[in-house]
Amino acid sequence: MPQELEIKLTLEPAPADDAYRWLSSLPETSVGPTKRLANTYFDTPDASLNRLKAALRIRKAGDRYIQTLKTQGEFVAGAHRRLEWEWPLPSAVLDRDLLLATSLVDSVSLDELKPVFETNFERRILMLDDGKAVIECAFDRGEIVSGGQSVPLCEVEFELKSGQEDRLLYWASKLGEQVSFFINLISKAEQGYFLAGVHRPASLSAGAEPVSKLFHGLSRLWLTGELPQEYVEAVAELKAKETKTDWRTEIELFERLMAEPSSAKVSDLGKAQLALLRTGVADE
């Protein structure tokens, strides 16, 4: 069963352009294609796919159509690991029969699947090969649309294609020396569901490690404007955790946000996230 491991970064448009210019200038990178992607996401009227933490879409790229099913999976030290199925289609019509071989067949009424929202954006690809890993760097800019409403979309996704998993964090850290961003654990699909008024992202499971809970709480703050309880709990867990490294300086910003959530700045959040991950606290 295929899996993907990626780190997703949210940026403002100007830093995203700077990030692309910097990465494309490196000897380790090669410039890939630029694509216009139109994505329609499907669910049932009672949002059963969303409740299962899965996402189903049809993507149009040029004259090609691809049907994709993804699970939420798990978050590990800022990266996202999840199951993914992809099937080529002859047109933009959903093929429900392809879903019969997945876990959805016993959990979702396939006949009730309907379009819910769209994510439409331009994707610029850079391939990064440093001898230790091959990473696809996808620069996405566009909008999420539902029911006559839209919100901007500006992200960079680092997806590991082969090699060492820790190179994702290494290259995210190198990029963080050039531009401001934050590590966002809220997917495009979750953003679309929120815009459609179908779903507000829920907390990670109680057994999730505290760094992922903290990052997920920050991502929910960014999306909803409200600081969730999982964030407060994660900060408390990290403060109580015995570690071999001193990361107290990095946690100070996260503590201040509890008193004034509106003070969150993308530049500060990304730096603090990367500094916290570099301490190794997520692996202890």
C-alpha positions, 0 to 999 in steps of 0.5 A, spaced: 500 500 500 503 506 497 505 511 503 507 518 502 511 523 507 511 530 506 512 537 510 507 542 508 509 549 509 505 555 509 508 562 506 506 569 504 506 570 496 512 574 496 516 569 500 514 564 496 517 567 490 523 568 494 523 561 496 523 558 489 528 563 486 533 560 492 532 553 491 532 553 484 539 556 484 542 551 488 546 545 484 542 540 488 536 542 484 533 541 477 527 545 474 521 541 473 514 542 470 509 548 471 502 545 472 495 548 472 491 543 477 484 543 478 481 539 484 474 537 486 473 534 492 467 529 494 463 527 500 457 524 502 451 529 505 453 527 512 460 528 511 462 521 512 469 521 508 471 527 513 469 523 519 473 517 517 479 522 516 479 521 508 479 525 502 477 523 495 478 528 489 479 528 482 484 532 479 485 535 472 492 536 470 492 538 462 488 533 459 489 528 464 484 526 470 486 522 476 482 520 482 486 520 488 484 517 495 488 519 501 487 518 509 490 523 514 495 518 517 500 520 522 504 526 524 511 525 525 516 530 527 512 535 523 512 531 517 505 527 515 505 520 513 499 517 510 496 512 505 494 514 498 491 511 492 491 514 485 487 511 479 487 515 472 481 516 469 478 518 462 474 524 464 472 528 470 467 523 472 468 519 479 469 512 478 466 509 484 468 502 482 475 503 484 473 505 491 471 498 492 478 495 493 479 500 499 477 500 506 471 505 504 467 500 501 464 498 508 464 505 511 461 510 506 455 510 501 459 510 495 452 512 491 451 518 495 458 521 494 457 529 491 462 535 490 463 539 496 469 544 494 475 545 489 482 547 490 485 550 484 492 552 483 498 553 479 504 548 481 511 549 480 516 543 481 523 543 483 526 536 484 532 536 489 537 531 489 543 532 494 545 524 494 542 522 500 535 523 498 530 525 492 525 530 494 519 533 490 518 541 492 512 543 490 510 550 490 502 551 490 499 558 489 491 559 487 485 559 491 480 554 495 473 555 493 466 553 495 459 555 495 461 562 492 466 563 497 474 563 496 480 563 500 487 564 498 492 558 497 500 559 498 504 553 500 510 549 499 510 541 499 517 537 500 515 530 499 520 525 500 521 520 493 527 516 496 532 516 501 533 519 508 527 521 511 531 526 516 533 530 509 526 533 509 527 537 516 534 538 513 532 542 507 526 545 510 531 548 515 535 551 510 529 554 507 527 557 513 534 561 513 532 564 507 524 566 508 519 566 513 514 560 513 510 555 518 509 548 518 502 547 517 499 540 519 492 542 516 491 539 509 488 543 503 482 538 504 481 540 511 481 547 509 476 546 504 471 543 508 472 548 513 470 553 508 464 549 506 462 549 513 462 542 513 468 541 518 472 544 524 479 540 524 479 536 531 484 535 536 489 529 534 488 523 538 490 523 546 496 519 544 499 523 539 506 526 541 506 533 544 510 536 538 505 534 533 499 536 538 503 543 538 504 544 531 497 541 529 494 546 535 498 552 531 495 550 524 488 550 527 489 557 530 491 559 523 485 556 520 480 558 525 483 564 529 481 560 535 487 557 540 485 550 541 485 546 548 490 541 545 495 546 544 495 548 551 496 541 553 501 540 548 505 546 551 504 543 558 507 536 556 513 539 553 515 543 559 514 537 563 518 533 559 525 531 561 530 532 555 537 531 554 537 538 550 535 545 553 529 547 548 526 552 553 528 558 549 524 556 543 518 554 547 517 561 550 514 564 544 509 558 544 507 560 551 506 567 549 501 565 544 496 562 550 496 569 553 495 573 546 493 568 540 492 574 535 500 576 536 502 570 532 506 571 526 508 566 521 516 568 521 516 567 528 512 561 528 516 557 523 523 559 526 520 556 533 518 550 530 524 548 526 528 550 532 524 546 537 525 540 532 532 541 531 533 540 539 531 532 538 525 533 543 520 529 538 525 523 538 526 523 545 
